[in-house]
Amino acid sequence: MPLPISRADIRAAYERIRPHIRRTPVWNLPPGTLGHDGPVSLKLEFLQHAGTFKPRGAFNTLLSQPVPKAGVAAASGGNHGAAVAYAAKQLGIPARIFVPEISSPAKVEIIRRLGAEIVIGGQRYADALGACNQHVSETGALSIHAYDSVTTIQGQGTVGLEWEEDAPGLDTVLVAVGGGGLISGIASWWAGRGIKVVGVEPEGSRALHASLEAGRPVDVTVESIAADSLGARNTGELVFAIARETVDHVALVTDAAIREAQRTLWRDWRIASEPGGAAALGALLSKAYRPKPGERVGVLLCGANVELSKLAEIL
């Protein structure tokens, strides 16, 4: 049975969004870097507009269908909201973003600075999503889901397209997972091509790991330093359907491993990373993922929206 999203779909999405996004660089590190005897490829997606990969999906959604007069709405822990706000501003569309109380003040400030209306929608992401859905039903606004949407996943899959062109020959890629839109897009791009796609989740926020174990999407409790970006309670049906066919497995990392990855990024390269953006590197450094000798490993660095005061505490 074919996957819901094909390489052709992702190529079409890339042509659609290319004028509006940055082609983020790939940093190919020599063997012996980061404690691994094989080469390591870092995809620097934190350099994307609004600080994360998410504008890719937001632009693809907005450019794929008519937008009603009521504009767009989204529920977000911060990064998705910032991406929707950025894309809407660039395209001249009004946006309302529903954020949970746990959202990083730095991320909320980005959304506000980009001109979107902000609504506090409850304590957790699921609460904000419920408030957003009610607004959409009342106004007819276009809802942009953070991850469980065809157009969102197609847009996020363009990360894989660029990565393959700039770092051919990878054996494995490590991708942080929140709701799963990013990994399901990347895994759709590489499906059937011999590339092992490994998800990385915090031990305290493991929606995809739990769903793959259960054989269906399940709710999980969320408690992690990365909860504002990797804190989805449930992956949703579409993400699960793709991931169970294309994701090799999910590695779990401790909050301590995520913090150490943040320290490493700052100490060695002066990269300021939010916890979710450093999670995939945390899996490699902590040996939550153990590559084979000489394995060509790709690590996605996907988020830079960190409060500098909190980063200073970690350092």
C-alpha positions in Angstrom: 0.0 0.0 0.0 1.5 3.4 -1.0 2.3 5.9 1.7 0.0 9.0 2.0 2.9 11.3 1.0 5.3 10.6 -1.9 8.6 12.0 -3.0 6.7 13.7 -5.8 4.5 15.4 -3.3 7.5 16.7 -1.4 9.2 17.9 -4.6 6.0 19.8 -5.5 5.9 21.3 -2.0 9.5 22.4 -2.3 8.9 24.2 -5.6 5.9 25.9 -4.0 7.7 27.1 -0.9 11.3 27.6 -2.2 10.9 31.4 -2.8 9.8 31.9 0.8 12.2 29.7 2.9 15.9 29.5 3.5 17.9 26.5 2.1 19.7 25.7 5.4 23.3 24.5 5.2 24.7 21.1 6.0 27.9 20.8 8.1 29.7 17.6 7.3 32.1 16.8 10.1 35.0 14.4 9.8 35.3 11.0 11.4 36.1 11.1 15.1 33.9 14.1 15.8 31.3 13.9 18.6 32.7 10.6 19.8 31.8 8.6 16.6 34.4 7.1 14.4 32.4 7.7 11.2 31.4 11.0 9.5 28.6 13.1 11.0 26.4 15.4 9.0 24.6 18.2 10.9 21.6 19.8 9.1 21.5 23.3 10.5 17.8 23.8 10.2 17.7 26.1 13.3 18.9 28.8 10.8 15.4 28.7 9.1 13.1 31.7 9.3 11.6 32.0 12.8 14.3 29.7 14.2 12.9 26.3 13.3 11.9 24.0 10.4 8.2 24.8 10.8 7.8 27.6 8.2 8.2 24.9 5.6 4.9 23.3 6.5 3.2 26.6 7.2 4.0 28.1 3.8 3.0 24.9 2.1 -0.4 24.9 3.7 -1.1 28.5 3.0 0.0 28.3 -0.6 -1.9 25.0 -1.3 -5.4 26.2 -0.8 -7.6 29.4 -0.6 -7.4 31.3 2.7 -10.8 32.6 4.0 -11.3 36.2 5.1 -11.0 35.1 8.7 -7.4 34.3 8.1 -5.5 31.4 9.7 -5.4 29.9 13.2 -3.0 27.5 14.9 -2.4 25.9 18.2 1.2 25.8 19.2 3.7 25.5 22.1 5.6 28.3 20.4 7.6 27.3 17.3 4.6 26.3 15.1 2.9 29.5 16.1 6.0 31.6 15.2 6.2 29.8 11.9 2.5 30.4 11.0 2.8 34.0 12.2 5.9 34.5 10.0 4.3 32.9 6.9 1.0 34.8 7.4 2.8 38.1 7.7 4.9 37.5 4.6 1.7 36.6 2.6 -0.5 39.4 4.1 -2.9 37.1 6.0 -4.3 37.7 9.5 -3.3 35.0 12.0 -4.5 34.0 15.5 -2.2 31.7 17.5 -3.5 29.8 20.6 -0.6 29.0 23.0 -0.6 26.9 26.2 0.6 28.3 29.5 3.8 26.3 29.4 5.0 28.1 26.3 8.4 29.7 26.4 8.1 33.5 26.9 10.8 33.9 24.3 8.7 32.0 21.7 5.5 33.9 22.6 7.4 37.2 22.1 8.5 36.0 18.6 4.9 35.4 17.7 3.8 38.8 19.0 6.6 40.5 17.2 5.5 38.9 14.0 2.1 40.5 14.3 -0.2 37.6 15.1 -2.9 37.8 17.7 -2.1 35.6 20.7 -4.7 33.7 22.8 -3.7 31.7 25.9 -5.6 28.5 25.3 -5.1 26.4 28.5 -2.3 24.7 30.4 -1.0 22.2 27.7 -0.9 21.9 24.0 -4.0 19.8 23.8 -6.0 22.5 25.6 -4.7 25.2 23.2 -5.7 22.9 20.3 -9.2 22.6 21.6 -9.6 26.4 21.9 -8.2 26.8 18.4 -10.7 24.2 17.0 -13.6 26.1 18.6 -12.4 29.3 17.0 -12.1 27.7 13.6 -15.6 26.3 13.9 -17.1 29.6 14.8 -15.2 31.8 12.3 -14.3 29.6 9.4 -10.6 30.4 9.7 -8.1 28.1 8.1 -6.6 25.8 10.7 -2.9 24.9 10.3 -2.1 21.8 12.4 1.3 21.6 13.9 2.0 18.1 12.6 -0.9 15.8 11.7 -1.7 17.3 8.3 -0.8 16.3 4.8 0.3 19.8 3.7 2.3 20.3 6.9 4.1 17.0 6.5 4.8 17.6 2.9 6.5 20.9 3.8 8.6 19.4 6.5 9.7 16.6 4.2 11.6 19.2 2.1 14.2 19.1 4.9 15.1 15.6 3.7 15.2 16.7 0.1 17.8 19.3 0.8 19.7 17.1 3.1 20.0 14.3 0.5 21.3 16.7 -2.1 23.9 18.3 0.2 25.0 15.2 2.0 24.5 12.1 -0.2 25.3 8.7 1.1 24.0 8.9 4.7 23.2 5.6 6.4 21.1 7.0 9.3 19.5 10.3 10.3 18.5 11.2 13.8 15.4 13.4 14.0 13.7 14.9 17.2 10.0 14.1 17.5 7.3 16.2 19.1 4.1 15.5 17.3 5.9 13.8 14.5 5.3 16.0 11.5 9.0 16.5 10.8 10.0 12.9 11.1 7.1 11.6 9.1 7.9 14.1 6.3 11.6 13.2 6.3 10.9 9.5 6.5 8.4 9.8 3.6 11.2 11.4 1.5 13.6 8.5 2.2 11.1 5.7 2.3 12.4 2.6 0.5 15.8 4.1 -0.2 17.9 2.3 2.5 18.2 5.3 4.8 17.5 4.5 8.5 15.3 7.2 10.0 15.5 7.2 13.8 13.3 9.3 16.0 14.5 10.9 19.2 12.1 11.7 22.1 12.7 12.8 25.7 12.0 10.0 28.2 9.3 12.2 29.7 7.5 13.0 26.3 7.3 9.9 24.2 4.1 10.1 22.1 5.5 8.3 19.0 7.5 5.7 21.0 4.4 4.8 23.0 2.2 4.7 19.9 4.5 2.4 18.0 4.7 0.1 21.0 0.8 0.1 21.3 0.2 -0.3 17.6 -2.0 2.7 17.6 -1.9 6.4 18.5 -2.1 6.8 22.3 -2.1 9.7 24.8 0.9 10.1 27.0 1.8 12.4 29.9 4.4 15.1 29.2 7.1 16.1 31.6 10.4 17.3 30.0 12.6 20.3 29.7 11.8 20.1 25.9 8.0 20.0 26.5 7.4 23.4 24.8 8.5 22.0 21.5 8.5 18.2 21.9 5.5 18.0 24.2 2.6 16.5 22.0 0.3 14.2 24.0 -0.6 12.2 20.8 0.9 11.9 17.4 -2.4 11.6 15.5 -3.5 9.1 12.9 -1.6 10.4 9.9 1.7 10.7 11.6 1.3 7.2 13.1 0.4 5.7 9.8 3.5 7.0 8.1 5.9 6.4 11.0 5.0 2.8 11.6 6.0 2.1 8.0 9.1 4.3 7.6 10.7 5.0 11.0 13.2 2.4 12.1 12.7 3.1 15.9 12.6 5.8 18.5 15.5 6.4 20.8 14.7 7.9 24.2 16.9 10.6 25.8 17.1 11.9 29.3 16.7 15.6 30.1 20.3 15.5 31.3 21.5 14.3 27.8 19.5 17.1 26.2 21.2 19.6 28.4 24.6 18.2 27.7 23.9 18.5 23.9 23.0 22.1 24.5 26.3 22.6 26.4 28.3 20.9 23.6 26.7 23.0 20.9 27.5 26.2 22.7 31.0 25.2 24.0 32.3 23.9 20.7 30.5 26.0 18.1 28.7 28.8 19.9 25.3 27.5 18.7 22.5 28.5 21.0 20.0 25.7 20.8 16.6 25.2 22.5 16.2 21.8 24.3 14.1 20.2 21.5 16.6 21.4 18.9 19.4 19.6 20.7 17.6 16.4 21.4 18.8 14.5 18.3 22.4 15.3 19.1 21.8 14.2 22.7 20.9 10.8 21.4 24.3 10.5 19.7 26.4 11.9 22.5 24.7 9.9 25.3 24.7 6.6 23.2 21.0 6.4 23.3 21.6 5.8 19.6 24.8 3.7 19.0 26.0 3.8 15.4 27.9 1.0 13.9 31.6 1.5 13.2 32.0 3.9 10.3 28.3 4.5 10.0 27.5 7.8 8.2 25.2 9.6 10.6 23.0 12.7 10.0 21.8 14.7 13.0 19.1 17.3 12.6 19.5 20.5 14.6 16.1 21.9 14.4 15.4 24.7 16.8 17.1 27.9 18.1 14.4 29.6 20.1 15.9 29.4 23.6 15.7 31.9 26.4 19.3 33.1 26.9 18.8 33.3 30.6 17.8 29.6 30.7 20.7 28.7 28.4 23.1 30.5 30.8 21.8 28.5 33.7 22.5 25.3 31.8 26.0 26.4 30.9 
